[in-house]
């Protein structure tokens, strides 16, 4: 008898686990099924009370813990996982849009930085250099036809200049010598005659314009892309006087030089100083 009851209970549990929670959780279904099994073994008188008690307990358990409710929600063992499981993920399009905007901003920033760096390099290297430090140079110097044969124009004293007078530094754009000779001088050979080549032959100072001609002022620029355009438009105000380019080397036997040129290789400049007293009208 006890063996039969044990088998019936095991079978009922297996049926409950496989037949579905909702159908098994009904008390009437459980009781009727157990009663039919008992009648088939002709032992309902002996185990009726015990089985009824067990069926009531199982029905109560099934009703309270197994039967799903239409208003019940799934519970999770991990605290807070309900919100994680039920949170609606953002649409993929929003994430893609944000990534695209971020990439566009980074590309724009990188492009702007590259352009500003390039323009900064042009301004630094292709700017016009040189100054006229002689006070009131307009009334002290004059440009006219040189006394040196085939020299063109020359620089003359409009008033007496004592020995030791600093005239200024040679004007022009500092260029690598090899680049200058291979580019501008090939197209405009006359530019060589006005350029100053440093004694180490690494750099030259070029005071000529884009066509190799000397002008009253040097506005800067070079053959580098955009350089001449920038200095001829937006940076045209940045210029230096080219009067000192008119100082010519005297021919042999003409009495020697009255102006010295001192190079400063570190600063890449050439300083002109009067080394003899110069009278008015003297070249």
C-alpha positions in Angstrom: 0.0 0.0 0.0 2.7 2.5 1.0 4.6 1.6 -2.2 1.6 2.3 -4.3 1.0 5.7 -2.7 4.7 6.6 -3.2 4.4 5.7 -6.9 1.2 7.7 -7.3 2.8 10.8 -5.7 5.9 10.6 -7.9 3.8 10.2 -11.0 1.7 13.2 -10.0 4.8 15.3 -9.5 6.2 14.4 -12.9 2.9 15.2 -14.5 2.8 18.5 -12.8 6.3 19.4 -14.0 5.6 18.5 -17.7 1.9 19.2 -18.2 2.1 22.9 -17.4 1.7 24.9 -14.3 -1.7 26.4 -15.0 -3.5 23.0 -15.6 -1.9 21.3 -12.7 -2.5 24.1 -10.2 -6.3 23.4 -10.1 -7.3 21.6 -6.9 -10.2 19.8 -8.5 -8.0 18.4 -11.3 -5.5 17.1 -8.7 -8.0 15.5 -6.4 -10.0 13.8 -9.2 -6.8 12.4 -10.7 -5.6 11.0 -7.4 -9.1 9.6 -6.6 -9.2 7.7 -10.0 -5.9 6.1 -9.2 -7.0 5.1 -5.8 -10.2 3.5 -7.2 -8.3 1.6 -9.7 -6.3 -0.1 -6.9 -9.4 -0.7 -4.7 -7.6 1.0 -1.8 -9.5 4.3 -1.4 -10.9 3.5 2.0 -7.5 3.1 3.6 -5.6 6.1 2.1 -8.4 8.5 1.3 -7.8 10.8 4.2 -4.0 10.8 3.8 -4.3 11.5 0.1 -6.9 14.1 0.5 -4.6 15.9 3.0 -1.7 15.6 0.5 -3.8 16.8 -2.4 -5.0 19.7 -0.4 -1.5 20.7 0.5 -0.3 20.3 -3.1 -3.3 22.2 -4.3 -2.6 25.0 -1.9 1.0 25.1 -2.9 0.1 25.0 -6.6 -2.4 27.7 -6.2 -0.2 30.0 -4.1 3.2 29.5 -5.8 2.8 27.8 -9.2 -0.3 29.2 -10.7 0.4 32.2 -12.9 -1.7 35.3 -12.5 -2.7 37.5 -15.3 -1.5 40.5 -13.3 1.7 38.9 -12.1 5.1 39.9 -13.4 8.3 37.9 -13.6 10.7 38.2 -10.6 14.4 37.9 -10.8 17.0 36.9 -8.2 19.4 39.7 -9.1 18.2 43.0 -7.6 17.5 45.7 -10.2 17.6 43.3 -13.1 13.9 44.0 -13.8 14.7 47.5 -15.0 17.7 46.2 -17.0 15.6 43.6 -18.7 12.7 45.9 -19.4 14.6 49.0 -20.5 14.1 49.7 -24.1 17.5 50.1 -25.9 18.1 53.3 -27.9 17.4 53.0 -31.6 20.6 52.1 -33.5 20.1 55.1 -35.7 20.7 57.5 -32.8 24.0 55.8 -31.9 25.1 55.9 -35.6 24.2 59.6 -35.8 26.1 60.5 -32.7 29.2 58.6 -33.9 29.0 60.3 -37.3 28.7 63.8 -35.7 31.7 63.0 -33.5 33.8 61.9 -36.5 32.8 65.0 -38.4 33.9 67.2 -35.5 37.2 65.4 -35.2 37.9 65.7 -38.9 37.0 69.4 -38.9 39.3 70.0 -36.0 42.2 68.1 -37.5 41.7 69.9 -40.9 41.6 73.3 -39.2 44.7 72.6 -37.2 46.6 71.5 -40.3 45.6 74.6 -42.2 46.5 76.9 -39.3 49.9 75.1 -38.9 50.6 75.5 -42.6 49.7 79.2 -42.7 51.8 79.8 -39.6 54.8 78.2 -41.2 54.4 80.4 -44.3 54.1 83.5 -42.2 57.2 82.6 -40.2 59.5 81.6 -43.0 58.4 83.8 -45.9 58.0 87.0 -44.0 60.0 90.0 -45.1 63.1 90.7 -43.0 65.4 93.6 -42.6 65.1 97.2 -41.2 66.4 100.7 -41.9 67.6 101.8 -38.5 69.1 105.1 -39.7 67.0 107.9 -38.1 65.1 110.0 -40.6 66.4 107.9 -43.5 64.1 109.6 -46.0 66.2 112.8 -45.7 69.5 110.9 -45.2 69.5 108.5 -48.2 68.7 108.9 -51.9 68.4 106.3 -54.7 69.8 107.3 -58.1 71.9 106.1 -61.0 75.1 104.4 -59.7 78.6 105.5 -60.6 79.6 101.9 -60.8 79.5 100.8 -64.5 76.5 98.6 -65.3 75.3 98.5 -61.7 72.0 100.3 -62.3 70.8 102.2 -59.4 72.9 103.0 -56.3 72.4 104.4 -52.8 73.8 107.9 -52.0 74.1 110.0 -48.9 71.7 112.9 -48.8 73.6 114.3 -45.8 77.0 113.6 -44.2 77.1 110.3 -42.3 79.8 109.9 -39.7 81.8 106.7 -39.3 80.1 104.1 -37.2 76.6 104.9 -38.4 74.4 101.8 -38.5 72.3 101.9 -41.6 70.3 98.7 -40.9 70.0 95.1 -42.0 69.7 93.6 -45.5 66.0 93.3 -46.5 64.3 90.3 -48.1 63.0 86.8 -47.6 65.2 84.1 -46.1 65.3 81.2 -48.5 67.3 77.9 -48.6 70.1 78.6 -51.1 69.6 75.5 -53.2 65.9 75.9 -53.4 66.3 79.6 -54.4 68.7 78.7 -57.2 66.8 75.7 -58.5 63.4 77.5 -58.6 63.2 81.2 -58.8 66.6 81.8 -60.4 65.9 79.4 -63.2 62.9 81.4 -64.2 64.2 84.8 -63.3 68.0 84.9 -63.4 68.1 88.6 -62.5 67.1 87.8 -59.0 70.6 86.5 -58.3 72.1 90.0 -58.6 70.0 91.4 -55.7 70.2 88.4 -53.4 72.6 88.1 -50.5 74.2 84.6 -50.1 75.6 83.8 -46.6 79.2 82.7 -46.4 78.1 79.2 -45.4 76.1 79.0 -48.6 73.1 77.5 -46.8 70.7 80.4 -47.1 70.2 83.6 -49.2 68.2 86.7 -48.5 66.0 87.5 -51.5 64.6 91.1 -51.7 63.0 90.7 -55.2 59.3 90.3 -56.1 57.7 87.2 -57.7 59.3 88.0 -61.1 62.8 88.6 -59.8 62.6 92.4 -59.9 63.5 94.8 -57.1 60.8 97.1 -55.9 60.9 100.0 -53.4 59.5 97.6 -50.8 59.6 93.8 -50.2 56.3 92.3 -49.2 57.5 88.8 -48.7 56.3 85.5 -50.2 58.0 82.6 -52.0 57.3 79.9 -54.5 55.6 77.8 -51.8 51.8 77.3 -52.6 49.7 80.2 -51.3 52.7 82.2 -50.0 52.8 84.9 -52.7 49.0 85.1 -52.7 48.9 85.7 -48.9 51.7 88.3 -48.9 50.3 90.1 -51.9 46.8 90.3 -50.4 46.1 89.9 -46.7 49.7 90.5 -45.6 50.6 93.2 -48.0 50.9 95.7 -45.1 53.8 93.7 -43.8 56.7 95.1 -45.9 60.3 96.4 -45.6 62.2 99.1 -47.4 64.7 97.8 -50.0 67.0 100.8 -50.1 70.0 98.9 -48.7 69.8 96.5 -51.7 71.1 99.4 -53.8 74.5 99.4 -52.1 76.9 98.4 -54.8 80.4 97.0 -54.6 82.9 99.6 -55.9 85.2 98.7 -58.7 88.9 98.0 -58.2 90.8 101.2 -57.7 87.8 103.3 -56.7 89.1 103.9 -53.2 87.6 100.9 -51.4 84.3 100.4 -49.6 82.9 103.0 -47.2 80.3 100.5 -45.8 80.9 97.1 -44.1 78.6 94.1 -44.1 78.7 91.9 -41.0 76.9 88.6 -41.1 75.2 87.0 -38.1 74.7 83.4 -39.1 72.8 82.5 -36.0 70.1 85.2 -36.6 70.6 85.1 -40.4 70.9 88.8 -40.9 73.5 91.2 -42.4 74.2 94.5 -40.7 75.5 97.5 -42.7 77.7 100.0 -41.0 79.5 103.1 -42.3 83.2 102.6 -41.8 84.3 106.0 -43.3 83.0 109.4 -43.0 80.6 109.9 -45.9 79.9 113.3 -47.2 76.7 114.5 -48.8 76.3 113.2 -52.4 78.8 110.4 -52.0 77.7 106.9 -53.1 
